[in-house]
Amino acid sequence: MGIWGKLVGGAAGFAVGGPLGALVGAAAGHAFDVMRAERDGDDGEMNIRKQTAFAIAVIVLGAKMAKADGQVTREEIEAFKEVFRIPPDEMSNVGRLFNQARKDSHGFEPYAGQVARLFADSPAVLEELLDGLFHIAKADGVAHPKELEYLKAVSDIFGFDETTFDRVRAASLGGSVSDPYAILGVPREASNDAVRRAWRRLMRDNHPDSLIAQGMPQDFVDMATEKVATINVAYDRICEQRGIK
């Protein structure tokens, strides 16, 4: 069973706990004592908890973002299905949680804060989550200013600085004409060695195997692979411009 089949139900709620777990419980039609989920487990249990929390956070924060510009387009829904490889037989579960999050009266801050704490030692995984939200935002062809404001606020809660946010935005929204220096997060006057170091660090941090080991579900590997390809294209463009061999 993939990660999506585990999302709506008591097991997911107990595994994650906190605001995210409570929302899962509400979507499943029952409540539970979220404090019981705060116990520490072994490494395997913690990894499952992180994977589940990551997938829940994508849905919940995506639903909250949908409220930012006041509408959810068909393109956004289709992009969500495609980017995150949700099996058809799990769409009802995912849709139930998405709708529950949209109706929820709380703001997005408690949910973003919970996942930020859970992945405090894995900023690359939080970057991947933010990147996933950018994918949803751009699905209808343009990222609405209100959506960008929302994404910046989520980025701030995740603890990212302006440079990191701009780098993720450039890689997600810029396409082939995006500034390759922005994608690598280096200034145009950076030395060749600095550019090479930035590229190597990003390749290491964003390698799908590394992200999965830190708690990103296997279901999201396509998105991580696309990001690595974007980083490589940016580096190749700079090398071509500078004559770096």
C-alpha positions, 0 to 999 in steps of 0.5 A: 500500500502506498502512502495515500492509502494510510491517510484517512483513518485512526492509524494516520491520526494516531501516528501524526498527532497534533493539529494534522492528526486532529484534522485527519480524525475529523475527516475520518468522522471520529475524534481521538486523543492527539496527545497519545500520538506524541510518544516516541517510537523507534526509527522505523516508526518515526520514519512512517510518522514523517512520511504520513505527516508529509503527505497529509501536510501537502494536502492540508497546506494545498487546501489552505492555499486554495482559499488564498485566491478564493477558488480551486481550478480544475487544473489545480486538481488535475495537477495535484493528482498527476504530480503526487501520483494519487491512485484513482481508488484513493482519490476519495480519501484524499478528497475528503481530507482536502475538503475537511481542510478547506472547511476547517476554521483554523489558519494554516499556521498550526499545520505548517508549524507542526510539519516544520518541527517534525522536519527541523533536522531535514530542511531539504524535505521541507523544501520539497514540500514547499516545491510541491505547493508551488507545483499546485499554485502554478497548475492553472498557468499562473501563480496568483499574488495571494498564493505567492504571499501564502507560500512566502508565509509558509516558507517563513514558518519553515525557517527559510530565508529570502534567498532560499525562498527565491531559489525554490520559486525560481526552480518551480515557476521560472521554467527554461527562461528562469535565471540559473543563478537564482535556481542555484542560489548564488549571485551572478558574481560568484566564482566558478568554485562557488557555483560548483559547490552550490550545485554539488550541495543542491544535488546532494540535498535534493537526491531522491534517495536522500530525501526518502531516507529523511522521511519523504514518501516514495510517492513523491519521487517524481517531483524530486527527480524533476527538481534535480533535473532543473538544478542540472539544467541551471548549472549546465547553462552557467557552465556554457555561459562561462566556458566551464569544462 
